[in-house]
Amino acid sequence: MNTATIYTEALTKDAFAPFGDVLEAAGDADMLINDGQCKRYHDRAQLELVRGGRAGLSIFQAQPRALPYTFTMMERHPHGCQAFIPMQAAPFLVIVAPDENGAPGMPRAFLTKPGQGVNYHRGTWHGVLTPLSEPAIFGVVDWIGDIKNLEEHWLKTQYVVETAIE
């Protein structure tokens, strides 16, 4: 199996836009609520869910990983988006790839800042949940239905994610 190295990028709204939404309380709040005591960052993700299912909220508890991190599989969800909201203020690794004729193209690796989450758009190729520390608990919003909403693709190249040199 061939091996290729990719380097982490900072998770920004513009860099991540082809794959989904960055979830964070950044920039100007859209409104103040709760008698002016709470900033609301309104409607920050495109929650796309196809018919035949519903939005569900699950809790994931994942084993932490470390960099360098090696992966050979990516997945996607054809029936709805999938949002990962960390329940701790710690960074995690986000791996995504463009679709190339029904398979993942060249992957990119993003490193979140504490307080950031992501929403993968429907059909976006992504790596598995990859926290980098404990605890590793996430609120997950995704499509729940009676048909399979998971496609896995085993890569011909083994990718190693390294921390970007700044």
KOLDREN-415016 format. One record per residue (C-alpha): residue number from 1; chain; x, y, z. Coordinates in nm, 2 decimals, always signed. Layout:
N
+-----+--------+--------+--------+--------+
! num ! chaine !     xx !     yy !     zz !
+-----+--------+--------+--------+--------+
! NUM !      A !      X !      Y !      Z !
...
+-----+--------+--------+--------+--------+
This chain:
166
+-----+--------+--------+--------+--------+
! num ! chaine !     xx !     yy !     zz !
+-----+--------+--------+--------+--------+
!   1 !      A !  +0.00 !  +0.00 !  +0.00 !
!   2 !      A !  +0.13 !  +0.35 !  -0.09 !
!   3 !      A !  +0.17 !  +0.60 !  +0.19 !
!   4 !      A !  +0.11 !  +0.98 !  +0.17 !
!   5 !      A !  +0.15 !  +1.25 !  +0.42 !
!   6 !      A !  -0.10 !  +1.54 !  +0.46 !
!   7 !      A !  -0.07 !  +1.83 !  +0.71 !
!   8 !      A !  -0.32 !  +1.99 !  +0.94 !
!   9 !      A !  -0.48 !  +2.32 !  +0.85 !
!  10 !      A !  -0.66 !  +2.55 !  +1.08 !
!  11 !      A !  -1.04 !  +2.50 !  +1.07 !
!  12 !      A !  -1.18 !  +2.82 !  +0.92 !
!  13 !      A !  -1.53 !  +2.89 !  +0.77 !
!  14 !      A !  -1.39 !  +2.96 !  +0.42 !
!  15 !      A !  -1.15 !  +2.67 !  +0.40 !
!  16 !      A !  -1.41 !  +2.42 !  +0.52 !
!  17 !      A !  -1.70 !  +2.56 !  +0.31 !
!  18 !      A !  -1.68 !  +2.29 !  +0.04 !
!  19 !      A !  -1.74 !  +2.02 !  +0.30 !
!  20 !      A !  -1.97 !  +2.17 !  +0.56 !
!  21 !      A !  -2.01 !  +2.43 !  +0.83 !
!  22 !      A !  -1.79 !  +2.54 !  +1.11 !
!  23 !      A !  -1.99 !  +2.56 !  +1.43 !
!  24 !      A !  -1.86 !  +2.82 !  +1.67 !
!  25 !      A !  -1.96 !  +3.14 !  +1.86 !
!  26 !      A !  -1.74 !  +3.37 !  +1.65 !
!  27 !      A !  -1.80 !  +3.71 !  +1.50 !
!  28 !      A !  -2.09 !  +3.92 !  +1.59 !
!  29 !      A !  -2.39 !  +3.75 !  +1.75 !
!  30 !      A !  -2.71 !  +3.77 !  +1.56 !
!  31 !      A !  -2.92 !  +3.87 !  +1.86 !
!  32 !      A !  -2.92 !  +3.90 !  +2.24 !
!  33 !      A !  -3.17 !  +3.68 !  +2.42 !
!  34 !      A !  -3.26 !  +3.59 !  +2.78 !
!  35 !      A !  -3.30 !  +3.94 !  +2.90 !
!  36 !      A !  -2.98 !  +4.04 !  +2.72 !
!  37 !      A !  -2.77 !  +3.78 !  +2.91 !
!  38 !      A !  -2.71 !  +3.54 !  +2.62 !
!  39 !      A !  -2.56 !  +3.59 !  +2.27 !
!  40 !      A !  -2.74 !  +3.39 !  +2.00 !
!  41 !      A !  -2.54 !  +3.29 !  +1.69 !
!  42 !      A !  -2.84 !  +3.20 !  +1.48 !
!  43 !      A !  -2.88 !  +2.93 !  +1.21 !
!  44 !      A !  -2.51 !  +2.85 !  +1.17 !
!  45 !      A !  -2.55 !  +2.51 !  +0.99 !
!  46 !      A !  -2.73 !  +2.37 !  +0.69 !
!  47 !      A !  -2.91 !  +2.08 !  +0.83 !
!  48 !      A !  -3.01 !  +1.89 !  +0.52 !
!  49 !      A !  -3.22 !  +1.57 !  +0.58 !
!  50 !      A !  -3.39 !  +1.38 !  +0.30 !
!  51 !      A !  -3.74 !  +1.24 !  +0.33 !
!  52 !      A !  -3.80 !  +0.91 !  +0.51 !
!  53 !      A !  -3.60 !  +1.01 !  +0.82 !
!  54 !      A !  -3.58 !  +1.26 !  +1.09 !
!  55 !      A !  -3.31 !  +1.46 !  +1.28 !
!  56 !      A !  -3.18 !  +1.28 !  +1.58 !
!  57 !      A !  -2.94 !  +1.39 !  +1.86 !
!  58 !      A !  -2.70 !  +1.13 !  +1.99 !
!  59 !      A !  -2.40 !  +1.13 !  +2.22 !
!  60 !      A !  -2.07 !  +0.98 !  +2.10 !
!  61 !      A !  -1.79 !  +0.88 !  +2.33 !
!  62 !      A !  -1.48 !  +0.82 !  +2.12 !
!  63 !      A !  -1.13 !  +0.69 !  +2.20 !
!  64 !      A !  -0.87 !  +0.97 !  +2.17 !
!  65 !      A !  -0.60 !  +0.94 !  +1.90 !
!  66 !      A !  -0.27 !  +1.12 !  +1.86 !
!  67 !      A !  -0.07 !  +1.29 !  +1.58 !
!  68 !      A !  +0.08 !  +1.16 !  +1.36 !
!  69 !      A !  -0.25 !  +0.98 !  +1.28 !
!  70 !      A !  -0.28 !  +0.72 !  +1.00 !
!  71 !      A !  -0.61 !  +0.63 !  +0.82 !
!  72 !      A !  -0.72 !  +0.41 !  +0.53 !
!  73 !      A !  -1.10 !  +0.46 !  +0.54 !
!  74 !      A !  -1.34 !  +0.74 !  +0.48 !
!  75 !      A !  -1.72 !  +0.75 !  +0.51 !
!  76 !      A !  -2.02 !  +0.95 !  +0.40 !
!  77 !      A !  -2.39 !  +0.98 !  +0.48 !
!  78 !      A !  -2.61 !  +1.00 !  +0.17 !
!  79 !      A !  -2.94 !  +1.09 !  +0.35 !
!  80 !      A !  -2.84 !  +1.38 !  +0.57 !
!  81 !      A !  -2.58 !  +1.60 !  +0.72 !
!  82 !      A !  -2.39 !  +1.51 !  +1.04 !
!  83 !      A !  -2.29 !  +1.77 !  +1.30 !
!  84 !      A !  -2.03 !  +1.71 !  +1.57 !
!  85 !      A !  -2.04 !  +1.94 !  +1.87 !
!  86 !      A !  -1.77 !  +1.87 !  +2.13 !
!  87 !      A !  -1.89 !  +1.87 !  +2.49 !
!  88 !      A !  -1.54 !  +1.97 !  +2.61 !
!  89 !      A !  -1.31 !  +2.26 !  +2.52 !
!  90 !      A !  -1.05 !  +2.06 !  +2.34 !
!  91 !      A !  -0.93 !  +2.04 !  +1.97 !
!  92 !      A !  -1.01 !  +1.74 !  +1.75 !
!  93 !      A !  -0.90 !  +1.63 !  +1.40 !
!  94 !      A !  -1.14 !  +1.67 !  +1.11 !
!  95 !      A !  -1.06 !  +1.48 !  +0.78 !
!  96 !      A !  -1.26 !  +1.55 !  +0.47 !
!  97 !      A !  -1.23 !  +1.49 !  +0.09 !
!  98 !      A !  -1.41 !  +1.60 !  -0.22 !
!  99 !      A !  -1.61 !  +1.35 !  -0.41 !
! 100 !      A !  -1.44 !  +1.22 !  -0.73 !
! 101 !      A !  -1.67 !  +0.99 !  -0.92 !
! 102 !      A !  -1.83 !  +0.83 !  -0.61 !
! 103 !      A !  -1.50 !  +0.80 !  -0.42 !
! 104 !      A !  -1.30 !  +1.03 !  -0.19 !
! 105 !      A !  -1.05 !  +1.26 !  -0.37 !
! 106 !      A !  -0.74 !  +1.40 !  -0.20 !
! 107 !      A !  -0.81 !  +1.43 !  +0.17 !
! 108 !      A !  -0.76 !  +1.75 !  +0.38 !
! 109 !      A !  -0.71 !  +1.75 !  +0.75 !
! 110 !      A !  -0.83 !  +2.04 !  +0.97 !
! 111 !      A !  -0.74 !  +2.09 !  +1.34 !
! 112 !      A !  -1.02 !  +2.26 !  +1.54 !
! 113 !      A !  -0.97 !  +2.52 !  +1.81 !
! 114 !      A !  -1.14 !  +2.46 !  +2.15 !
! 115 !      A !  -1.50 !  +2.55 !  +2.11 !
! 116 !      A !  -1.54 !  +2.46 !  +1.74 !
! 117 !      A !  -1.76 !  +2.19 !  +1.60 !
! 118 !      A !  -1.84 !  +2.09 !  +1.24 !
! 119 !      A !  -2.14 !  +2.00 !  +1.03 !
! 120 !      A !  -2.06 !  +1.78 !  +0.74 !
! 121 !      A !  -2.29 !  +1.84 !  +0.44 !
! 122 !      A !  -2.49 !  +1.55 !  +0.32 !
! 123 !      A !  -2.27 !  +1.32 !  +0.11 !
! 124 !      A !  -1.94 !  +1.46 !  +0.22 !
! 125 !      A !  -1.65 !  +1.22 !  +0.25 !
! 126 !      A !  -1.50 !  +1.24 !  +0.60 !
! 127 !      A !  -1.28 !  +1.05 !  +0.84 !
! 128 !      A !  -1.40 !  +0.89 !  +1.16 !
! 129 !      A !  -1.44 !  +1.09 !  +1.48 !
! 130 !      A !  -1.09 !  +1.17 !  +1.59 !
! 131 !      A !  -1.06 !  +1.35 !  +1.92 !
! 132 !      A !  -0.70 !  +1.42 !  +2.04 !
! 133 !      A !  -0.76 !  +1.42 !  +2.42 !
! 134 !      A !  -1.00 !  +1.30 !  +2.69 !
! 135 !      A !  -1.27 !  +1.33 !  +2.77 !
! 136 !      A !  -1.39 !  +1.28 !  +2.41 !
! 137 !      A !  -1.77 !  +1.33 !  +2.42 !
! 138 !      A !  -1.97 !  +1.48 !  +2.14 !
! 139 !      A !  -2.33 !  +1.58 !  +2.07 !
! 140 !      A !  -2.41 !  +1.45 !  +1.72 !
! 141 !      A !  -2.70 !  +1.57 !  +1.51 !
! 142 !      A !  -2.77 !  +1.35 !  +1.21 !
! 143 !      A !  -3.03 !  +1.17 !  +1.00 !
! 144 !      A !  -3.22 !  +0.88 !  +1.17 !
! 145 !      A !  -3.42 !  +0.64 !  +0.95 !
! 146 !      A !  -3.49 !  +0.28 !  +0.86 !
! 147 !      A !  -3.25 !  +0.26 !  +0.57 !
! 148 !      A !  -2.87 !  +0.25 !  +0.58 !
! 149 !      A !  -2.71 !  +0.60 !  +0.59 !
! 150 !      A !  -2.35 !  +0.50 !  +0.58 !
! 151 !      A !  -2.11 !  +0.44 !  +0.29 !
! 152 !      A !  -1.75 !  +0.34 !  +0.37 !
! 153 !      A !  -1.46 !  +0.35 !  +0.13 !
! 154 !      A !  -1.13 !  +0.18 !  +0.19 !
! 155 !      A !  -0.85 !  +0.38 !  +0.04 !
! 156 !      A !  -0.57 !  +0.25 !  -0.18 !
! 157 !      A !  -0.33 !  +0.49 !  -0.02 !
! 158 !      A !  -0.26 !  +0.50 !  +0.35 !
! 159 !      A !  -0.26 !  +0.86 !  +0.47 !
! 160 !      A !  -0.05 !  +1.00 !  +0.76 !
! 161 !      A !  -0.17 !  +1.33 !  +0.92 !
! 162 !      A !  +0.11 !  +1.53 !  +1.06 !
! 163 !      A !  +0.09 !  +1.86 !  +1.25 !
! 164 !      A !  +0.16 !  +2.16 !  +1.02 !
! 165 !      A !  +0.49 !  +2.33 !  +1.07 !
! 166 !      A !  +0.43 !  +2.69 !  +1.15 !
+-----+--------+--------+--------+--------+
